[in-house]
Amino acid sequence: MKVAKGKYHIWTVGCQMNMADSQRVSSILDGLGWEEVPTMETANLVVLNTCSVREQPEKRAHGQLSLLRIAKKQRSDLLVAMMGCMIGNQRTIDDLKKRYPVVDLFFKVEKADILPQFLEERWTPLAGEGCIDFADLGVPRDIGTGATLPMLPSAPAAHTGSPMQIMPRPAARDLQYPNSVTVGLKTRGPTAWLPVILGCNKVCSYCIVPSRRGVERSRSIEELLAEAGDLVTSGARELTLLGQTVEAYGLDLPGQQADLGDLMERLSDIASLSRIRFMTSYPRHFTDKLIKHMAALPKVCPHVNIPVQHGDDGVLQRMRRGYTLAEYRELIDKLRAWWPGVALSTDIIVGFCGETEDEFRHTLDLLEDIRFDVVHVAAYSPRPGTLSYKWDDDVPLALKKERLHKVEALQERISTEINRGYLGRDEEVLIEAHQVAGDQHQWRGRNPCNKLVFFPANMPTEKAPRRSSTSAAEQTKTRNGVGLAEPPVARTQVRPGDLVMVRIEKTTPWSLQGRLAMH
Ligand code: SAM
């Protein structure tokens, strides 16, 4: 299929799964010879990757669609595609179609291999290859101002027609990512996402995800190993295995051939892969066997993001979370006992239907008691189509905000105290990127527990004499006689993807700062 070349921009909101999906779409478009541009103004194809988990990201998508409606009146060469959680069922698509005729394609990531056909049918460059740059026409770059754009010179119109809608059958178990992109995924630096299980089977009363992303579908271990190998070949040193309930990986595979621990073990064999992370955990799927298996795999980072959502059993029941606090606490005790040094983060919702002052206090008590490293807190947002949408959203917004700030303030103190414990320690850091803060050149990376670490960069840094891709944990294992490994490097000439040791000299609730440790 020959598709004329153009420029694209992907606008992404929401969770890590959305980011991974955008990366996949980006790889398909790159494969067609399309060029990614950083803003919408010069793009011929704008893809909106949307999120419906709360009302706010939906509002942002509506804002983008309004801007695109204006832009498209001025540009006959602009195509708009929409994906992500706002693409629900036929009814939601029909509503969106009526409201936004500007959208040319509604699709789910599982059907992203429709893009070449879509572009072949709908995309006609204005003049030869590429697109007209707004900047060349004296048009303001910021279409976010709502200003009307001057008309472009008349040009052959792109093929028009009613929007294409490409979506999987509801609840189709067999739908996976398009096979055409299991290889060739591009990486953006040394860290990459690897979605291992799609969809969600849980029935949390507040959550829209299951109805938007379908039932749980694990990708085959062969497909994942191939994709992981490909990501590592193109530069990834750390993979984050993604799923809404990532420990459910494998439960739906024929004969339950592999669970998440088995997958991690197979991925650990990839020599140049230094680290494996995973998220998000659902408490009931975290078995004793899984904890022990993960803890024994040196490349698996000791960090678990395990949403509790609330600190009161009554509210957990109304949320239909499927566990009690006693069960949750028992799991945390096991994690800490069997995986020494494991860092824990969680998600909390405040202001859920009927939440009393007492119930809310139980959440604060739980946080004080467990002392998570990080807490992601959100105010309850009623989502049409969920069970709790039918219930009274009776906690006023001002009170939701007040509770949210109380959780943030408590967690800030706890994180401050936990992070202070890192002072003077040498931490293994995988360097992710270089950044400039004021006149300071810094390297940014993370330690195994997922703490952000910054340390000064000496410029220039192009010449790195050697690289290490072996984690400190793996060295312990090798020191025990399992194999050979280089120690993490301590030097000034480093680059993204290197593992280095950093001596921590300063801490905040959100990060650690230090300098390269000389050993
Ligand atoms: N699957 C994970 C779990 O076990 O809950 C989390 C995935 S969910 C997409 C990400 C987070 O969004 C949830 O942990 C929850 O805290 C938040 N969330 C989901 N629905 C929400 C709602 N209606 N209002 C506010 N926050 C919500």
Boltz pocket constraint, residues with backbone or C-beta under 6 A from the ligand:
constraints:
  - pocket:
      binder: B
      contacts: [[A, 15], [A, 53], [A, 54], [A, 206], [A, 207], [A, 208], [A, 209], [A, 243], [A, 244], [A, 245], [A, 280], [A, 281], [A, 282], [A, 283], [A, 307], [A, 309], [A, 347], [A, 348], [A, 349], [A, 376], [A, 378], [A, 379], [A, 380], [A, 381], [A, 382], [A, 383]]
      max_distance: 6.0
